[in-house]
């Protein structure tokens, strides 16, 4: 499915954040991940904050929503399955978390390029991507 405008880019970003939040909440409740419970709880809370940030971006830039069409940007490369966090091993959960963070970082980087005509929005998406890059590093450090 193509992401053809400002609204669809932010709607999909919100969908990614909500999906990741649900995954991290489930992972925090997984008995195999008790050692990482605080980390996963923090990641879920950050995802909830990111949803609010995306909603704020949409509200503050609503007048620009229809001005610029987006071309050649589809959501399928950014779709990830992430069910089962409650029953997976800690290693499996960390692997999925790494994929989710990498996916979100790529999405925000590409979305910021596609929407760079709206500099404030592009900057905000780049910031969300940097947050995800830092989270990816944090998760990768847990595996060692």
N, CA, C and O atoms as a GROMACS GRO file, in nm:
protein
  576
    1UNK      N    1   0.085  -0.117   0.000
    1UNK     CA    2   0.000   0.000   0.000
    1UNK      C    3   0.090   0.124   0.000
    1UNK      O    4   0.179   0.137   0.083
    2UNK      N    5   0.065   0.214  -0.093
    2UNK     CA    6   0.150   0.334  -0.100
    2UNK      C    7   0.119   0.436   0.010
    2UNK      O    8   0.006   0.448   0.057
    3UNK      N    9   0.222   0.506   0.049
    3UNK     CA   10   0.209   0.618   0.141
    3UNK      C   11   0.218   0.742   0.053
    3UNK      O   12   0.326   0.780   0.009
    4UNK      N   13   0.104   0.805   0.028
    4UNK     CA   14   0.095   0.906  -0.077
    4UNK      C   15   0.091   1.050  -0.029
    4UNK      O   16   0.098   1.143  -0.109
    5UNK      N   17   0.079   1.069   0.102
    5UNK     CA   18   0.069   1.207   0.151
    5UNK      C   19   0.113   1.215   0.297
    5UNK      O   20   0.141   1.115   0.363
    6UNK      N   21   0.117   1.337   0.344
    6UNK     CA   22   0.156   1.370   0.481
    6UNK      C   23   0.078   1.285   0.582
    6UNK      O   24   0.136   1.225   0.672
    7UNK      N   25  -0.054   1.281   0.566
    7UNK     CA   26  -0.138   1.208   0.660
    7UNK      C   27  -0.108   1.060   0.664
    7UNK      O   28  -0.103   1.001   0.772
    8UNK      N   29  -0.087   0.999   0.547
    8UNK     CA   30  -0.060   0.856   0.545
    8UNK      C   31   0.076   0.824   0.607
    8UNK      O   32   0.092   0.720   0.671
    9UNK      N   33   0.173   0.911   0.589
    9UNK     CA   34   0.305   0.890   0.650
    9UNK      C   35   0.294   0.894   0.802
    9UNK      O   36   0.351   0.810   0.870
   10UNK      N   37   0.221   0.992   0.854
   10UNK     CA   38   0.208   1.001   1.000
   10UNK      C   39   0.117   0.893   1.056
   10UNK      O   40   0.141   0.843   1.166
   11UNK      N   41   0.013   0.855   0.982
   11UNK     CA   42  -0.073   0.746   1.028
   11UNK      C   43   0.006   0.617   1.040
   11UNK      O   44  -0.010   0.543   1.137
   12UNK      N   45   0.091   0.589   0.941
   12UNK     CA   46   0.170   0.466   0.946
   12UNK      C   47   0.275   0.475   1.058
   12UNK      O   48   0.302   0.375   1.124
   13UNK      N   49   0.332   0.591   1.079
   13UNK     CA   50   0.427   0.608   1.190
   13UNK      C   51   0.358   0.578   1.323
   13UNK      O   52   0.416   0.513   1.410
   14UNK      N   53   0.237   0.627   1.338
   14UNK     CA   54   0.162   0.600   1.461
   14UNK      C   55   0.132   0.451   1.474
   14UNK      O   56   0.138   0.396   1.583
   15UNK      N   57   0.099   0.387   1.363
   15UNK     CA   58   0.073   0.243   1.364
   15UNK      C   59   0.198   0.166   1.408
   15UNK      O   60   0.189   0.073   1.488
   16UNK      N   61   0.314   0.205   1.357
   16UNK     CA   62   0.440   0.141   1.396
   16UNK      C   63   0.463   0.156   1.546
   16UNK      O   64   0.496   0.060   1.615
   17UNK      N   65   0.445   0.278   1.596
   17UNK     CA   66   0.468   0.303   1.739
   17UNK      C   67   0.372   0.224   1.826
   17UNK      O   68   0.412   0.169   1.929
   18UNK      N   69   0.246   0.217   1.787
   18UNK     CA   70   0.148   0.142   1.866
   18UNK      C   71   0.179  -0.009   1.864
   18UNK      O   72   0.166  -0.077   1.965
   19UNK      N   73   0.219  -0.060   1.747
   19UNK     CA   74   0.256  -0.200   1.736
   19UNK      C   75   0.376  -0.231   1.826
   19UNK      O   76   0.378  -0.331   1.898
   20UNK      N   77   0.475  -0.145   1.821
   20UNK     CA   78   0.594  -0.166   1.903
   20UNK      C   79   0.562  -0.154   2.052
   20UNK      O   80   0.614  -0.230   2.134
   21UNK      N   81   0.476  -0.060   2.086
   21UNK     CA   82   0.436  -0.046   2.226
   21UNK      C   83   0.370  -0.175   2.276
   21UNK      O   84   0.402  -0.223   2.385
   22UNK      N   85   0.279  -0.231   2.197
   22UNK     CA   86   0.212  -0.356   2.237
   22UNK      C   87   0.313  -0.470   2.251
   22UNK      O   88   0.305  -0.550   2.343
   23UNK      N   89   0.409  -0.476   2.158
   23UNK     CA   90   0.512  -0.579   2.166
   23UNK      C   91   0.593  -0.566   2.294
   23UNK      O   92   0.615  -0.665   2.364
   24UNK      N   93   0.637  -0.445   2.325
   24UNK     CA   94   0.721  -0.425   2.444
   24UNK      C   95   0.642  -0.448   2.573
   24UNK      O   96   0.698  -0.497   2.672
   25UNK      N   97   0.515  -0.414   2.573
   25UNK     CA   98   0.432  -0.441   2.692
   25UNK      C   99   0.420  -0.592   2.712
   25UNK      O  100   0.428  -0.640   2.825
   26UNK      N  101   0.400  -0.666   2.602
   26UNK     CA  102   0.391  -0.811   2.612
   26UNK      C  103   0.525  -0.870   2.655
   26UNK      O  104   0.529  -0.962   2.738
   27UNK      N  105   0.633  -0.818   2.601
   27UNK     CA  106   0.767  -0.868   2.637
   27UNK      C  107   0.796  -0.843   2.785
   27UNK      O  108   0.857  -0.926   2.851
   28UNK      N  109   0.752  -0.729   2.837
   28UNK     CA  110   0.773  -0.698   2.979
   28UNK      C  111   0.700  -0.797   3.068
   28UNK      O  112   0.741  -0.822   3.182
   29UNK      N  113   0.591  -0.852   3.018
   29UNK     CA  114   0.514  -0.951   3.095
   29UNK      C  115   0.558  -1.094   3.073
   29UNK      O  116   0.503  -1.185   3.135
   30UNK      N  117   0.655  -1.116   2.987
   30UNK     CA  118   0.704  -1.249   2.956
   30UNK      C  119   0.794  -1.298   3.070
   30UNK      O  120   0.893  -1.232   3.103
   31UNK      N  121   0.761  -1.413   3.132
   31UNK     CA  122   0.845  -1.464   3.241
   31UNK      C  123   0.990  -1.490   3.200
   31UNK      O  124   1.080  -1.481   3.283
   32UNK      N  125   1.014  -1.522   3.074
   32UNK     CA  126   1.150  -1.548   3.027
   32UNK      C  127   1.232  -1.419   3.016
   32UNK      O  128   1.354  -1.423   3.003
   33UNK      N  129   1.164  -1.305   3.021
   33UNK     CA  130   1.231  -1.176   3.004
   33UNK      C  131   1.233  -1.093   3.131
   33UNK      O  132   1.248  -0.971   3.125
   34UNK      N  133   1.219  -1.156   3.246
   34UNK     CA  134   1.212  -1.079   3.370
   34UNK      C  135   1.335  -0.992   3.392
   34UNK      O  136   1.325  -0.884   3.450
   35UNK      N  137   1.450  -1.039   3.346
   35UNK     CA  138   1.573  -0.961   3.362
   35UNK      C  139   1.566  -0.830   3.281
   35UNK      O  140   1.634  -0.733   3.316
   36UNK      N  141   1.485  -0.829   3.174
   36UNK     CA  142   1.473  -0.710   3.088
   36UNK      C  143   1.339  -0.638   3.107
   36UNK      O  144   1.305  -0.550   3.029
   37UNK      N  145   1.264  -0.675   3.210
   37UNK     CA  146   1.130  -0.620   3.229
   37UNK      C  147   1.131  -0.467   3.233
   37UNK      O  148   1.048  -0.404   3.168
   38UNK      N  149   1.222  -0.408   3.306
   38UNK     CA  150   1.230  -0.261   3.317
   38UNK      C  151   1.262  -0.198   3.181
   38UNK      O  152   1.202  -0.097   3.143
   39UNK      N  153   1.355  -0.258   3.109
   39UNK     CA  154   1.393  -0.206   2.977
   39UNK      C  155   1.273  -0.209   2.884
   39UNK      O  156   1.244  -0.110   2.817
   40UNK      N  157   1.205  -0.323   2.879
   40UNK     CA  158   1.090  -0.333   2.789
   40UNK      C  159   0.976  -0.241   2.832
   40UNK      O  160   0.906  -0.185   2.748
   41UNK      N  161   0.959  -0.224   2.961
   41UNK     CA  162   0.859  -0.129   3.010
   41UNK      C  163   0.893   0.013   2.969
   41UNK      O  164   0.805   0.090   2.929
   42UNK      N  165   1.020   0.047   2.979
   42UNK     CA  166   1.065   0.181   2.936
   42UNK      C  167   1.045   0.201   2.786
   42UNK      O  168   1.004   0.308   2.743
   43UNK      N  169   1.075   0.098   2.707
   43UNK     CA  170   1.058   0.108   2.562
   43UNK      C  171   0.911   0.123   2.526
   43UNK      O  172   0.877   0.197   2.433
   44UNK      N  173   0.824   0.054   2.597
   44UNK     CA  174   0.679   0.069   2.573
   44UNK      C  175   0.634   0.211   2.606
   44UNK      O  176   0.556   0.270   2.532
   45UNK      N  177   0.684   0.266   2.716
   45UNK     CA  178   0.648   0.404   2.754
   45UNK      C  179   0.701   0.504   2.652
   45UNK      O  180   0.633   0.602   2.620
   46UNK      N  181   0.821   0.481   2.600
   46UNK     CA  182   0.876   0.570   2.497
   46UNK      C  183   0.792   0.563   2.370
   46UNK      O  184   0.771   0.666   2.305
   47UNK      N  185   0.746   0.445   2.334
   47UNK     CA  186   0.660   0.431   2.216
   47UNK      C  187   0.531   0.509   2.236
   47UNK      O  188   0.482   0.573   2.142
   48UNK      N  189   0.475   0.505   2.356
   48UNK     CA  190   0.354   0.583   2.384
   48UNK      C  191   0.381   0.732   2.371
   48UNK      O  192   0.297   0.806   2.320
   49UNK      N  193   0.497   0.777   2.417
   49UNK     CA  194   0.534   0.918   2.400
   49UNK      C  195   0.551   0.953   2.253
   49UNK      O  196   0.514   1.062   2.210
   50UNK      N  197   0.608   0.860   2.176
   50UNK     CA  198   0.625   0.884   2.033
   50UNK      C  199   0.491   0.898   1.962
   50UNK      O  200   0.478   0.978   1.869
   51UNK      N  201   0.391   0.822   2.005
   51UNK     CA  202   0.256   0.835   1.948
   51UNK      C  203   0.207   0.977   1.971
   51UNK      O  204   0.153   1.040   1.880
   52UNK      N  205   0.225   1.027   2.092
   52UNK     CA  206   0.182   1.164   2.123
   52UNK      C  207   0.258   1.266   2.039
   52UNK      O  208   0.201   1.366   1.995
   53UNK      N  209   0.387   1.242   2.018
   53UNK     CA  210   0.467   1.332   1.935
   53UNK      C  211   0.414   1.334   1.792
   53UNK      O  212   0.400   1.441   1.732
   54UNK      N  213   0.385   1.218   1.738
   54UNK     CA  214   0.332   1.209   1.601
   54UNK      C  215   0.197   1.279   1.592
   54UNK      O  216   0.171   1.350   1.495
   55UNK      N  217   0.113   1.260   1.691
   55UNK     CA  218  -0.017   1.328   1.690
   55UNK      C  219   0.000   1.480   1.698
   55UNK      O  220  -0.075   1.554   1.636
   56UNK      N  221   0.098   1.526   1.774
   56UNK     CA  222   0.126   1.669   1.784
   56UNK      C  223   0.175   1.723   1.650
   56UNK      O  224   0.133   1.830   1.606
   57UNK      N  225   0.264   1.649   1.585
   57UNK     CA  226   0.314   1.689   1.453
   57UNK      C  227   0.196   1.704   1.357
   57UNK      O  228   0.189   1.802   1.282
   58UNK      N  229   0.106   1.608   1.359
   58UNK     CA  230  -0.011   1.613   1.269
   58UNK      C  231  -0.096   1.736   1.298
   58UNK      O  232  -0.137   1.807   1.207
   59UNK      N  233  -0.123   1.760   1.426
   59UNK     CA  234  -0.207   1.876   1.464
   59UNK      C  235  -0.144   2.008   1.423
   59UNK      O  236  -0.211   2.096   1.368
   60UNK      N  237  -0.015   2.021   1.450
   60UNK     CA  238   0.053   2.148   1.426
   60UNK      C  239   0.076   2.177   1.278
   60UNK      O  240   0.100   2.291   1.240
   61UNK      N  241   0.070   2.074   1.196
   61UNK     CA  242   0.099   2.092   1.054
   61UNK      C  243  -0.019   2.053   0.965
   61UNK      O  244  -0.001   2.020   0.848
   62UNK      N  245  -0.136   2.058   1.020
   62UNK     CA  246  -0.255   2.013   0.948
   62UNK      C  247  -0.278   2.094   0.820
   62UNK      O  248  -0.332   2.040   0.723
   63UNK      N  249  -0.239   2.219   0.817
   63UNK     CA  250  -0.262   2.300   0.698
   63UNK      C  251  -0.175   2.255   0.581
   63UNK      O  252  -0.210   2.281   0.466
   64UNK      N  253  -0.063   2.189   0.608
   64UNK     CA  254   0.024   2.142   0.502
   64UNK      C  255  -0.012   2.002   0.453
   64UNK      O  256   0.050   1.952   0.359
   65UNK      N  257  -0.109   1.940   0.515
   65UNK     CA  258  -0.139   1.800   0.487
   65UNK      C  259  -0.166   1.771   0.340
   65UNK      O  260  -0.125   1.666   0.290
   66UNK      N  261  -0.233   1.858   0.272
   66UNK     CA  262  -0.275   1.826   0.136
   66UNK      C  263  -0.188   1.892   0.028
   66UNK      O  264  -0.212   1.871  -0.090
   67UNK      N  265  -0.090   1.970   0.067
   67UNK     CA  266  -0.014   2.045  -0.032
   67UNK      C  267   0.084   1.961  -0.112
   67UNK      O  268   0.094   1.981  -0.233
   68UNK      N  269   0.153   1.870  -0.053
   68UNK     CA  270   0.258   1.797  -0.122
   68UNK      C  271   0.227   1.648  -0.133
   68UNK      O  272   0.218   1.578  -0.032
   69UNK      N  273   0.212   1.599  -0.255
   69UNK     CA  274   0.196   1.454  -0.271
   69UNK      C  275   0.331   1.385  -0.254
   69UNK      O  276   0.436   1.444  -0.277
   70UNK      N  277   0.327   1.261  -0.214
   70UNK     CA  278   0.447   1.180  -0.194
   70UNK      C  279   0.448   1.073  -0.304
   70UNK      O  280   0.344   1.015  -0.334
   71UNK      N  281   0.562   1.049  -0.362
   71UNK     CA  282   0.573   0.949  -0.468
   71UNK      C  283   0.675   0.840  -0.430
   71UNK      O  284   0.773   0.865  -0.360
   72UNK      N  285   0.646   0.721  -0.478
   72UNK     CA  286   0.740   0.608  -0.464
   72UNK      C  287   0.776   0.577  -0.319
   72UNK      O  288   0.894   0.561  -0.285
   73UNK      N  289   0.676   0.570  -0.236
   73UNK     CA  290   0.698   0.535  -0.096
   73UNK      C  291   0.588   0.438  -0.055
   73UNK      O  292   0.470   0.472  -0.054
   74UNK      N  293   0.628   0.316  -0.024
   74UNK     CA  294   0.530   0.214   0.013
   74UNK      C  295   0.561   0.161   0.153
   74UNK      O  296   0.674   0.168   0.201
   75UNK      N  297   0.458   0.107   0.215
   75UNK     CA  298   0.472   0.064   0.353
   75UNK      C  299   0.524  -0.079   0.368
   75UNK      O  300   0.577  -0.113   0.474
   76UNK      N  301   0.512  -0.162   0.267
   76UNK     CA  302   0.546  -0.304   0.282
   76UNK      C  303   0.689  -0.332   0.331
   76UNK      O  304   0.707  -0.426   0.408
   77UNK      N  305   0.791  -0.255   0.292
   77UNK     CA  306   0.925  -0.284   0.348
   77UNK      C  307   0.936  -0.258   0.499
   77UNK      O  308   1.033  -0.299   0.562
   78UNK      N  309   0.836  -0.192   0.554
   78UNK     CA  310   0.841  -0.155   0.696
   78UNK      C  311   0.742  -0.235   0.781
   78UNK      O  312   0.725  -0.208   0.900
   79UNK      N  313   0.677  -0.332   0.720
   79UNK     CA  314   0.582  -0.415   0.794
   79UNK      C  315   0.657  -0.532   0.857
   79UNK      O  316   0.731  -0.602   0.788
   80UNK      N  317   0.639  -0.551   0.983
   80UNK     CA  318   0.707  -0.658   1.058
   80UNK      C  319   0.605  -0.732   1.143
   80UNK      O  320   0.518  -0.670   1.206
   81UNK      N  321   0.615  -0.862   1.144
   81UNK     CA  322   0.534  -0.942   1.235
   81UNK      C  323   0.604  -0.944   1.370
   81UNK      O  324   0.725  -0.965   1.378
   82UNK      N  325   0.528  -0.922   1.474
   82UNK     CA  326   0.592  -0.920   1.607
   82UNK      C  327   0.502  -0.977   1.715
   82UNK      O  328   0.498  -0.926   1.827
   83UNK      N  329   0.430  -1.081   1.682
   83UNK     CA  330   0.347  -1.146   1.782
   83UNK      C  331   0.427  -1.246   1.864
   83UNK      O  332   0.539  -1.284   1.826
   84UNK      N  333   0.370  -1.288   1.973
   84UNK     CA  334   0.430  -1.395   2.051
   84UNK      C  335   0.531  -1.353   2.155
   84UNK      O  336   0.601  -1.438   2.210
   85UNK      N  337   0.540  -1.225   2.184
   85UNK     CA  338   0.640  -1.179   2.280
   85UNK      C  339   0.620  -1.240   2.418
   85UNK      O  340   0.713  -1.245   2.497
   86UNK      N  341   0.500  -1.285   2.447
   86UNK     CA  342   0.471  -1.340   2.579
   86UNK      C  343   0.529  -1.481   2.596
   86UNK      O  344   0.559  -1.522   2.707
   87UNK      N  345   0.544  -1.554   2.486
   87UNK     CA  346   0.586  -1.694   2.496
   87UNK      C  347   0.725  -1.722   2.440
   87UNK      O  348   0.772  -1.836   2.450
   88UNK      N  349   0.790  -1.625   2.382
   88UNK     CA  350   0.922  -1.645   2.323
   88UNK      C  351   1.032  -1.640   2.429
   88UNK      O  352   1.011  -1.592   2.541
   89UNK      N  353   1.148  -1.692   2.393
   89UNK     CA  354   1.263  -1.681   2.482
   89UNK      C  355   1.315  -1.538   2.480
   89UNK      O  356   1.281  -1.460   2.391
   90UNK      N  357   1.395  -1.504   2.578
   90UNK     CA  358   1.451  -1.369   2.586
   90UNK      C  359   1.536  -1.338   2.463
   90UNK      O  360   1.532  -1.226   2.412
   91UNK      N  361   1.611  -1.435   2.414
   91UNK     CA  362   1.695  -1.416   2.296
   91UNK      C  363   1.607  -1.385   2.175
   91UNK      O  364   1.639  -1.296   2.096
   92UNK      N  365   1.497  -1.458   2.160
   92UNK     CA  366   1.405  -1.434   2.048
   92UNK      C  367   1.340  -1.296   2.058
   92UNK      O  368   1.327  -1.226   1.957
   93UNK      N  369   1.301  -1.258   2.177
   93UNK     CA  370   1.239  -1.127   2.198
   93UNK      C  371   1.338  -1.016   2.164
   93UNK      O  372   1.302  -0.918   2.099
   94UNK      N  373   1.461  -1.030   2.208
   94UNK     CA  374   1.563  -0.930   2.177
   94UNK      C  375   1.589  -0.921   2.027
   94UNK      O  376   1.611  -0.813   1.973
   95UNK      N  377   1.586  -1.034   1.959
   95UNK     CA  378   1.605  -1.035   1.814
   95UNK      C  379   1.493  -0.961   1.743
   95UNK      O  380   1.518  -0.882   1.652
   96UNK      N  381   1.370  -0.985   1.785
   96UNK     CA  382   1.256  -0.914   1.726
   96UNK      C  383   1.264  -0.766   1.759
   96UNK      O  384   1.238  -0.681   1.673
   97UNK      N  385   1.300  -0.734   1.882
   97UNK     CA  386   1.311  -0.594   1.922
   97UNK      C  387   1.415  -0.522   1.836
   97UNK      O  388   1.395  -0.408   1.795
   98UNK      N  389   1.525  -0.589   1.808
   98UNK     CA  390   1.629  -0.531   1.722
   98UNK      C  391   1.573  -0.504   1.582
   98UNK      O  392   1.597  -0.398   1.525
   99UNK      N  393   1.498  -0.600   1.528
   99UNK     CA  394   1.437  -0.581   1.396
   99UNK      C  395   1.337  -0.466   1.396
   99UNK      O  396   1.334  -0.386   1.302
  100UNK      N  397   1.256  -0.457   1.501
  100UNK     CA  398   1.156  -0.350   1.510
  100UNK      C  399   1.222  -0.212   1.516
  100UNK      O  400   1.177  -0.119   1.451
  101UNK      N  401   1.326  -0.201   1.595
  101UNK     CA  402   1.395  -0.073   1.607
  101UNK      C  403   1.464  -0.034   1.476
  101UNK      O  404   1.460   0.082   1.435
  102UNK      N  405   1.526  -0.132   1.411
  102UNK     CA  406   1.588  -0.106   1.282
  102UNK      C  407   1.486  -0.065   1.177
  102UNK      O  408   1.511   0.025   1.097
  103UNK      N  409   1.372  -0.132   1.178
  103UNK     CA  410   1.264  -0.100   1.085
  103UNK      C  411   1.216   0.043   1.106
  103UNK      O  412   1.201   0.118   1.009
  104UNK      N  413   1.193   0.081   1.230
  104UNK     CA  414   1.144   0.216   1.260
  104UNK      C  415   1.248   0.321   1.224
  104UNK      O  416   1.214   0.426   1.170
  105UNK      N  417   1.374   0.292   1.252
  105UNK     CA  418   1.480   0.387   1.216
  105UNK      C  419   1.483   0.409   1.065
  105UNK      O  420   1.492   0.523   1.019
  106UNK      N  421   1.474   0.301   0.987
  106UNK     CA  422   1.472   0.312   0.840
  106UNK      C  423   1.349   0.391   0.793
  106UNK      O  424   1.358   0.477   0.705
  107UNK      N  425   1.235   0.359   0.854
  107UNK     CA  426   1.111   0.427   0.813
  107UNK      C  427   1.122   0.578   0.835
  107UNK      O  428   1.092   0.657   0.746
  108UNK      N  429   1.165   0.617   0.954
  108UNK     CA  430   1.173   0.760   0.983
  108UNK      C  431   1.275   0.830   0.894
  108UNK      O  432   1.253   0.944   0.852
  109UNK      N  433   1.386   0.763   0.863
  109UNK     CA  434   1.487   0.822   0.775
  109UNK      C  435   1.430   0.843   0.635
  109UNK      O  436   1.446   0.950   0.576
  110UNK      N  437   1.365   0.741   0.582
  110UNK     CA  438   1.309   0.752   0.447
  110UNK      C  439   1.191   0.849   0.443
  110UNK      O  440   1.178   0.927   0.349
  111UNK      N  441   1.106   0.844   0.545
  111UNK     CA  442   0.991   0.935   0.549
  111UNK      C  443   1.037   1.080   0.558
  111UNK      O  444   0.978   1.168   0.494
  112UNK      N  445   1.142   1.106   0.635
  112UNK     CA  446   1.190   1.244   0.647
  112UNK      C  447   1.243   1.295   0.514
  112UNK      O  448   1.231   1.413   0.483
  113UNK      N  449   1.302   1.206   0.434
  113UNK     CA  450   1.349   1.244   0.301
  113UNK      C  451   1.232   1.270   0.206
  113UNK      O  452   1.234   1.365   0.128
  114UNK      N  453   1.130   1.186   0.215
  114UNK     CA  454   1.014   1.201   0.126
  114UNK      C  455   0.935   1.327   0.155
  114UNK      O  456   0.870   1.382   0.066
  115UNK      N  457   0.941   1.374   0.278
  115UNK     CA  458   0.859   1.487   0.319
  115UNK      C  459   0.946   1.608   0.352
  115UNK      O  460   0.904   1.698   0.425
  116UNK      N  461   1.068   1.612   0.298
  116UNK     CA  462   1.162   1.718   0.335
  116UNK      C  463   1.116   1.857   0.292
  116UNK      O  464   1.170   1.957   0.340
  117UNK      N  465   1.019   1.867   0.203
  117UNK     CA  466   0.963   1.998   0.166
  117UNK      C  467   0.900   2.065   0.289
  117UNK      O  468   0.893   2.188   0.297
  118UNK      N  469   0.853   1.984   0.383
  118UNK     CA  470   0.800   2.034   0.510
  118UNK      C  471   0.911   2.019   0.614
  118UNK      O  472   0.918   1.919   0.686
  119UNK      N  473   0.998   2.118   0.619
  119UNK     CA  474   1.122   2.105   0.696
  119UNK      C  475   1.100   2.072   0.843
  119UNK      O  476   1.174   1.992   0.900
  120UNK      N  477   1.001   2.132   0.906
  120UNK     CA  478   0.977   2.106   1.048
  120UNK      C  479   0.935   1.960   1.070
  120UNK      O  480   0.981   1.895   1.164
  121UNK      N  481   0.849   1.911   0.983
  121UNK     CA  482   0.804   1.772   0.993
  121UNK      C  483   0.921   1.678   0.966
  121UNK      O  484   0.940   1.580   1.037
  122UNK      N  485   0.998   1.707   0.862
  122UNK     CA  486   1.115   1.626   0.828
  122UNK      C  487   1.212   1.618   0.946
  122UNK      O  488   1.262   1.511   0.979
  123UNK      N  489   1.237   1.732   1.009
  123UNK     CA  490   1.326   1.736   1.126
  123UNK      C  491   1.272   1.650   1.240
  123UNK      O  492   1.347   1.579   1.306
  124UNK      N  493   1.142   1.658   1.263
  124UNK     CA  494   1.081   1.579   1.370
  124UNK      C  495   1.093   1.430   1.343
  124UNK      O  496   1.120   1.351   1.433
  125UNK      N  497   1.072   1.392   1.217
  125UNK     CA  498   1.085   1.250   1.182
  125UNK      C  499   1.230   1.203   1.195
  125UNK      O  500   1.255   1.091   1.238
  126UNK      N  501   1.325   1.287   1.158
  126UNK     CA  502   1.467   1.253   1.176
  126UNK      C  503   1.499   1.232   1.323
  126UNK      O  504   1.574   1.141   1.359
  127UNK      N  505   1.442   1.318   1.408
  127UNK     CA  506   1.464   1.304   1.552
  127UNK      C  507   1.409   1.171   1.602
  127UNK      O  508   1.474   1.103   1.682
  128UNK      N  509   1.289   1.133   1.557
  128UNK     CA  510   1.233   1.004   1.597
  128UNK      C  511   1.323   0.891   1.549
  128UNK      O  512   1.339   0.791   1.619
  129UNK      N  513   1.380   0.905   1.430
  129UNK     CA  514   1.474   0.805   1.379
  129UNK      C  515   1.599   0.794   1.465
  129UNK      O  516   1.649   0.684   1.488
  130UNK      N  517   1.650   0.907   1.511
  130UNK     CA  518   1.769   0.906   1.598
  130UNK      C  519   1.737   0.839   1.732
  130UNK      O  520   1.820   0.767   1.788
  131UNK      N  521   1.618   0.863   1.782
  131UNK     CA  522   1.575   0.797   1.906
  131UNK      C  523   1.574   0.646   1.885
  131UNK      O  524   1.622   0.571   1.970
  132UNK      N  525   1.521   0.604   1.772
  132UNK     CA  526   1.516   0.460   1.743
  132UNK      C  527   1.656   0.402   1.725
  132UNK      O  528   1.679   0.287   1.764
  133UNK      N  529   1.748   0.477   1.668
  133UNK     CA  530   1.886   0.429   1.652
  133UNK      C  531   1.949   0.408   1.790
  133UNK      O  532   2.019   0.309   1.812
  134UNK      N  533   1.925   0.500   1.882
  134UNK     CA  534   1.978   0.487   2.018
  134UNK      C  535   1.915   0.367   2.089
  134UNK      O  536   1.983   0.295   2.162
  135UNK      N  537   1.786   0.346   2.066
  135UNK     CA  538   1.719   0.231   2.127
  135UNK      C  539   1.776   0.101   2.072
  135UNK      O  540   1.791   0.004   2.145
  136UNK      N  541   1.806   0.098   1.943
  136UNK     CA  542   1.865  -0.020   1.881
  136UNK      C  543   2.000  -0.051   1.945
  136UNK      O  544   2.030  -0.167   1.973
  137UNK      N  545   2.080   0.051   1.967
  137UNK     CA  546   2.210   0.031   2.033
  137UNK      C  547   2.190  -0.023   2.174
  137UNK      O  548   2.265  -0.110   2.219
  138UNK      N  549   2.091   0.028   2.244
  138UNK     CA  550   2.062  -0.017   2.381
  138UNK      C  551   2.024  -0.165   2.381
  138UNK      O  552   2.073  -0.242   2.464
  139UNK      N  553   1.938  -0.203   2.289
  139UNK     CA  554   1.894  -0.344   2.280
  139UNK      C  555   2.011  -0.433   2.241
  139UNK      O  556   2.027  -0.542   2.297
  140UNK      N  557   2.092  -0.389   2.147
  140UNK     CA  558   2.208  -0.467   2.106
  140UNK      C  559   2.305  -0.488   2.221
  140UNK      O  560   2.368  -0.594   2.231
  141UNK      N  561   2.318  -0.389   2.308
  141UNK     CA  562   2.408  -0.405   2.423
  141UNK      C  563   2.355  -0.505   2.524
  141UNK      O  564   2.433  -0.562   2.600
  142UNK      N  565   2.225  -0.529   2.528
  142UNK     CA  566   2.167  -0.625   2.620
  142UNK      C  567   2.201  -0.769   2.581
  142UNK      O  568   2.203  -0.858   2.666
  143UNK      N  569   2.228  -0.790   2.456
  143UNK     CA  570   2.253  -0.926   2.407
  143UNK      C  571   2.393  -0.974   2.440
  143UNK      O  572   2.423  -1.092   2.422
  144UNK      N  573   2.478  -0.888   2.487
  144UNK     CA  574   2.617  -0.927   2.514
  144UNK      C  575   2.637  -0.977   2.653
  144UNK      O  576   2.749  -1.013   2.690
   0.00000   0.00000   0.00000
